[in-house]
Amino acid sequence: MKKITLLFAIVFSVAFAQAQISKTSLNRSISPSQKAQVAGQLLVNGKSSVELRLNQGNVVDLFKNFKTNKHQIQFVFKGAGLPKDQQGRGVALFSFVTEIYKDGKLMRSVKREPLTFFPGEMLEPVEAFDVIPLLTFAQGNPLEKGVYPGNLTKGKYLVKIKAIPMGSSGKIEEANLIVWI
Protein backbone atom coordinates (compact mmCIF):
# COMPACT_ATOMS: atom_id res chain seq x y z
CA MET A 1 0.00 0.00 0.00
CA LYS A 2 2.87 2.36 0.84
CA LYS A 3 4.42 1.69 -2.58
CA ILE A 4 1.17 2.64 -4.36
CA THR A 5 0.84 5.81 -2.29
CA LEU A 6 4.46 6.71 -3.03
CA LEU A 7 3.91 6.04 -6.75
CA PHE A 8 0.82 8.32 -6.80
CA ALA A 9 2.76 11.04 -4.97
CA ILE A 10 5.56 10.89 -7.55
CA VAL A 11 3.15 10.95 -10.49
CA PHE A 12 1.22 13.94 -9.09
CA SER A 13 4.47 15.78 -8.29
CA VAL A 14 5.74 15.34 -11.84
CA ALA A 15 2.38 16.41 -13.31
CA PHE A 16 2.29 19.50 -11.07
CA ALA A 17 5.86 20.44 -12.02
CA GLN A 18 5.07 20.10 -15.73
CA ALA A 19 1.94 22.24 -15.32
CA GLN A 20 3.99 24.96 -13.60
CA ILE A 21 6.61 24.90 -16.37
CA SER A 22 3.87 25.13 -19.01
CA LYS A 23 2.20 27.99 -17.11
CA THR A 24 5.52 29.85 -16.84
CA SER A 25 6.30 29.49 -20.54
CA LEU A 26 2.79 30.72 -21.48
CA ASN A 27 3.19 33.78 -19.26
CA ARG A 28 6.58 34.52 -20.76
CA SER A 29 5.30 34.14 -24.29
CA ILE A 30 2.63 36.85 -23.84
CA SER A 31 4.57 39.33 -21.73
CA PRO A 32 4.76 42.79 -23.33
CA SER A 33 7.43 43.23 -25.96
CA GLN A 34 9.61 46.30 -25.48
CA LYS A 35 8.74 47.69 -28.90
CA ALA A 36 5.28 46.26 -29.73
CA GLN A 37 2.57 48.87 -29.27
CA VAL A 38 -1.12 49.09 -30.11
CA ALA A 39 -3.71 51.87 -29.98
CA GLY A 40 -7.34 51.80 -30.98
CA GLN A 41 -10.94 51.55 -29.95
CA LEU A 42 -14.05 49.44 -29.85
CA LEU A 43 -17.19 51.09 -31.21
CA VAL A 44 -20.88 50.20 -31.29
CA ASN A 45 -22.64 51.76 -34.27
CA GLY A 46 -19.58 53.98 -34.78
CA LYS A 47 -19.69 55.41 -31.23
CA SER A 48 -17.91 54.65 -27.97
CA SER A 49 -21.23 54.69 -26.08
CA VAL A 50 -24.70 53.81 -27.37
CA GLU A 51 -28.07 53.71 -25.60
CA LEU A 52 -30.74 51.22 -26.69
CA ARG A 53 -34.24 50.50 -25.47
CA LEU A 54 -35.70 46.99 -25.34
CA ASN A 55 -39.38 47.55 -24.65
CA GLN A 56 -40.21 43.88 -24.07
CA GLY A 57 -37.01 43.09 -22.13
CA ASN A 58 -36.19 40.17 -24.43
CA VAL A 59 -32.48 39.55 -25.04
CA VAL A 60 -33.32 37.65 -28.23
CA ASP A 61 -34.52 40.94 -29.77
CA LEU A 62 -31.12 42.48 -29.07
CA PHE A 63 -29.36 39.46 -30.60
CA LYS A 64 -31.58 39.71 -33.68
CA ASN A 65 -30.72 43.42 -34.04
CA PHE A 66 -27.00 42.60 -34.07
CA LYS A 67 -27.44 39.71 -36.51
CA THR A 68 -29.47 41.88 -38.94
CA ASN A 69 -26.80 44.63 -38.74
CA LYS A 70 -29.04 47.14 -36.99
CA HIS A 71 -26.19 47.29 -34.47
CA GLN A 72 -22.52 46.59 -35.22
CA ILE A 73 -19.38 46.26 -33.14
CA GLN A 74 -16.23 47.65 -34.77
CA PHE A 75 -12.70 46.87 -33.61
CA VAL A 76 -10.19 49.43 -34.90
CA PHE A 77 -6.51 49.51 -34.00
CA LYS A 78 -3.05 50.39 -35.23
CA GLY A 79 0.11 48.61 -34.25
CA ALA A 80 3.83 49.28 -34.32
CA GLY A 81 6.70 46.87 -33.71
CA LEU A 82 4.35 43.88 -33.74
CA PRO A 83 5.62 40.36 -34.43
CA LYS A 84 5.35 39.53 -38.15
CA ASP A 85 3.76 36.53 -39.80
CA GLN A 86 5.28 34.69 -42.79
CA GLN A 87 3.86 37.34 -45.14
CA GLY A 88 5.37 40.22 -43.17
CA ARG A 89 2.08 41.38 -41.62
CA GLY A 90 2.01 42.58 -38.02
CA VAL A 91 -0.03 40.38 -35.69
CA ALA A 92 -1.41 41.38 -32.29
CA LEU A 93 -2.99 39.29 -29.56
CA PHE A 94 -6.07 40.50 -27.64
CA SER A 95 -8.30 39.10 -24.95
CA PHE A 96 -11.91 40.32 -24.99
CA VAL A 97 -13.51 41.19 -21.65
CA THR A 98 -17.22 41.86 -21.19
CA GLU A 99 -18.84 43.18 -18.02
CA ILE A 100 -22.58 43.51 -17.34
CA TYR A 101 -23.84 46.01 -14.76
CA LYS A 102 -27.47 46.42 -13.68
CA ASP A 103 -28.38 49.72 -12.08
CA GLY A 104 -24.66 50.32 -11.39
CA LYS A 105 -23.90 46.91 -9.81
CA LEU A 106 -21.58 44.41 -11.53
CA MET A 107 -23.68 41.33 -12.27
CA ARG A 108 -21.41 39.16 -14.44
CA SER A 109 -18.18 39.32 -16.40
CA VAL A 110 -16.24 37.07 -18.73
CA LYS A 111 -12.73 37.11 -20.18
CA ARG A 112 -12.17 35.26 -23.45
CA GLU A 113 -9.02 33.42 -24.44
CA PRO A 114 -6.68 35.62 -26.51
CA LEU A 115 -7.29 35.92 -30.26
CA THR A 116 -4.90 37.14 -32.97
CA PHE A 117 -5.68 40.13 -35.19
CA PHE A 118 -4.09 42.13 -37.98
CA PRO A 119 -4.11 45.90 -37.42
CA GLY A 120 -6.95 47.71 -39.16
CA GLU A 121 -10.71 48.02 -38.93
CA MET A 122 -12.99 45.01 -38.65
CA LEU A 123 -16.52 44.15 -37.64
CA GLU A 124 -16.80 41.72 -34.76
CA PRO A 125 -19.84 39.52 -34.14
CA VAL A 126 -21.69 40.11 -30.89
CA GLU A 127 -20.85 36.49 -29.99
CA ALA A 128 -17.16 37.44 -29.67
CA PHE A 129 -18.03 39.35 -26.50
CA ASP A 130 -20.60 36.99 -24.90
CA VAL A 131 -23.04 39.91 -24.53
CA ILE A 132 -26.18 37.84 -25.09
CA PRO A 133 -25.30 34.94 -22.73
CA LEU A 134 -24.21 37.37 -20.01
CA LEU A 135 -27.48 39.29 -20.26
CA THR A 136 -29.48 36.05 -20.40
CA PHE A 137 -27.95 34.90 -17.10
CA ALA A 138 -27.54 38.36 -15.50
CA GLN A 139 -30.16 37.55 -12.87
CA GLY A 140 -29.33 33.89 -12.41
CA ASN A 141 -30.37 30.78 -14.27
CA PRO A 142 -33.74 31.51 -15.94
CA LEU A 143 -34.54 27.80 -16.21
CA GLU A 144 -34.42 27.47 -12.43
CA LYS A 145 -36.68 30.52 -12.00
CA GLY A 146 -39.38 29.25 -14.35
CA VAL A 147 -39.15 32.17 -16.79
CA TYR A 148 -38.22 32.10 -20.43
CA PRO A 149 -34.48 32.52 -21.17
CA GLY A 150 -33.50 36.08 -22.00
CA ASN A 151 -36.26 37.81 -20.02
CA LEU A 152 -34.76 40.90 -18.36
CA THR A 153 -36.33 42.83 -15.50
CA LYS A 154 -36.80 46.58 -15.81
CA GLY A 155 -33.76 48.72 -15.24
CA LYS A 156 -30.58 50.05 -16.78
CA TYR A 157 -28.03 47.53 -18.04
CA LEU A 158 -24.52 48.71 -18.86
CA VAL A 159 -22.48 46.39 -21.06
CA LYS A 160 -18.75 47.23 -21.17
CA ILE A 161 -16.77 45.56 -23.93
CA LYS A 162 -12.99 45.68 -23.79
CA ALA A 163 -10.02 44.44 -25.82
CA ILE A 164 -6.95 43.90 -23.64
CA PRO A 165 -3.64 43.73 -25.55
CA MET A 166 -1.49 40.71 -24.74
CA GLY A 167 2.24 40.87 -25.44
CA SER A 168 2.23 44.55 -26.42
CA SER A 169 1.81 47.86 -24.68
CA GLY A 170 -0.88 50.42 -25.38
CA LYS A 171 -4.62 50.61 -24.94
CA ILE A 172 -7.83 49.93 -26.81
CA GLU A 173 -10.62 52.26 -25.69
CA GLU A 174 -13.64 50.30 -24.46
CA ALA A 175 -17.19 50.61 -25.78
CA ASN A 176 -20.30 50.92 -23.66
CA LEU A 177 -23.71 49.64 -24.61
CA ILE A 178 -26.48 50.95 -22.37
CA VAL A 179 -29.67 48.89 -22.56
CA TRP A 180 -32.87 50.22 -20.99
CA ILE A 181 -35.76 47.90 -20.22
Buried (B, 14 or more C-beta within 10 A) or exposed (E): EEEEEEEEEEEEEEEEEEEEEEEEEEEEEBEEEEEBBBBBBBBBBEEEBBEBEBEEBBBBEBBEBBEEEEBBBBBBBBBEBBBEEEEEEBBBBBBBBBBBBBEEEEBBBBEBEBBEBEBEEEEBEBEBBBBBBBBBBBBEEBEEEEEEEBBBEEBEBBBBBBBBBBBBBBBBBBBBBBBEB
